[in-house]
């Protein structure tokens, strides 16, 4: 075996597993990580099923998160409820385009793209869609990195609820949409954490093995 083949050799076929906690590579036969004591697995147990379940739950919560009021403002006895979409339209009509773009990107676009990309990753890991594992690995990394920025609306509501409490003059309270939106963000974060990107490379290996076993047609 030459040096290039050694570099391409993978750990799973040799019984080596990376610890999901401290990332130390050890023989899976040990049962637990010698560094931190966590249980060793070649792949995250039941990764795809847990990821798909979390994505479906997040997709269900996405609808009320955008339709229900995210906060309520009571000013001089007048109650005004605002949804994410309503706030976006108000900022856009007022000419505050940068704020409207930030709200649209963080509150509508990023959660939707994250749900779609995680579904795509799960389908690719099952071999249901053609894929490039290297490209999808980058998609997974970006999904996990950008998803946490969806919490910007929740942070804004939390700040307003804390600071804008002026007795009978003005009071800001969070609405049910804020809870639903926080649920979407948390569920998608857990979904990204439960997905094992190594499954993409496993599927690619299976496809290569299947292609190698196919008989080469005889040329006439």
N, C-alpha and C positions, 0 to 999 in steps of 0.2 A: 504494500500500500504506500503510495507516494505522499508527499506533503500536502498536495492539494486535496486528495481524498480524505486525509485526516482532518483537514479544516472543515470539510463538509459533513463529517460524521456527527450524528445527533446523539443526545444523551438518553432519550426515552427508549430507543431500541436496546440500549446497553443497561437498562434498569436504573438510570440516574434521573433524579427528580430535583427540581428547584423548589426550595421551601417558599410557600406563598406568603410567609411573614418576613423572614430575614433574607430570603433569596439565596441561601447557601445551597450549593449542589451536593447531594449525598445519594448513596444507593437507596432506592426506595424500599429495599428489603429490611432496612433498619427500622422501618415503621414510624419513627419520629425523628425530627431534626436534631442532630447532636448539638446544635448551637442554642436554639430557643425552645426545643421540646415540642414544637407543633407537629401534628400528624402530616406525614409525607404522602403526596399523591402525584402520579404522573401527570394528571390533568385535574382541574377543579371538578369535584364530584357534581354530577347532574347540572353542569354549567348551562347547557342550551335550554333545558326545560325551565330552570329558574330565571334565566334571562328573558325568555319569551313571556313567562308569566308576569314578570315585573313590567315589561314593555306594554303588554295588554292593559294592565292596571293603570299605567301612566297615560296611555291613549284615552282610556275612559275618563280619567280625571281632567284631561286637557280641555274637554268641552265645557264643563262647568267653570273651569278656571278662567275661561275667556268670556263666558256668558253671565256669570254672577258678579255682583258688585265686589270689587277688591277692597274698597274702603267707603265709609260713609262720613260725610261732613255735615255737622249740624251748626248752622250759623244764625244767631238771633231767632232760634226756633224753627228755621227752615232746614229741612233735611235734604241733602243732595247725595245721591249714590253714584259712584263712578266705577265702570268696568274698565278693563285694560283697553278694549277697542274704543270705548267712548273717550277715554283719556287721550289715546293716540290721535283720534279725529280732532279733538279740541286743540291739542298742541299744533297739529298741522294747519288747521283753519286760522289759528292765531299767528301763524308765521314762524313758529318755533320749530323749524324743520330739523335741526340737529337733535333736539330732544325727542321728537317724534320718531326719527330714524333709530335712535338708541332704544326706545321702547319697543318698536317693531322688531328690531334685531334680537334683543335680549329676551323679550317676553313672548313673542310669537314665532319668529323664524328659528331661533336656536333650539327650543324644545321640539319643534316639529321635525327639524333636520336630525336631531339626536335620536328621536324615536324611529325615523325612517332609516337612518344609517345603522342602528343596532339591529333592526329587522333584516337589513341587507346582509350584515355580518353573520347573523344566525343562518340565513338562507345559504350563504356561501359556505359556511362550515358544514352544512348538511349536503352540499353538492347540488343544490337546487338551482343555482345561478352560476354562470361562468364567472371566473374571478382570477385576479392576480393577488396572491397572498401578500406580496410586498406592498402593493397599493392599499389593500384592505387593512394591513397592519398600521399604515399611516393614518387611514381613516379612523381606526379605533383609537389611536393616540390622540388625534384631534378631537374626537367625540368626548373622550374622558377629560381633556384639558379645557374645552370651551363650555362644557355643560354647566359648570358651577357658576358661570356668569349670569345664568338665568335668574339667579336669586336677587338681582338688582331691584326688582319691583318690591320684593318682600322687605329688603333693607329700607327702601324709601318709606313704605307704609309703617314699618317699625319706628323709624325716626320721627315721622309725623305724629304717630300715636303718642310717643314719649314727650315730644316737645310742644305740640299744639294742643294744649289743654287749658283753655281760657275760661273755665267755668261756664256760665250761661251764655257767654258771648260766642265762643266757638269750641267745638269738640270734635276730634277725629277718632273714629273707631274702625278697626279692621272688619272687613266683610267676609262672607263665606267664600268668595272667590280667592281671597288671599290664602285661605287654608287649602283649597283645591290646588292652587298654583304651587304652593310649597310642596304639596304631595307629588305633583308632576316632577318637580326638580329632584326631590329626594328619591323617588322611584327610578328615575332615569339614571341617577348617580349610582344607585345600588345595582341597576341592570348592567351598567358599564363595568362595575367592579366584579360582578359575578361571571361575566363573559370571559372565557379563556381564549386569548388570541392564538395560542398554540394549536387550537383545533383547525385553524385555517391551513397551517402547514401540514397537519395530519391529513386533511382532505386532499391537498395537493399531492402528497405522497401516494395516497390511494389511487388518485387519477393517473399518476405516472405508472404505477404498478399495473393498473388495468390496461393502459395503453401498451405496456411492454408485453402483456400476455396475449394480446390480440394477434392472430396470425397475419403475416404479411401476405397480401394477395399475389399470386403468381402472375408475372407479366406474360402476356400472350406473345 
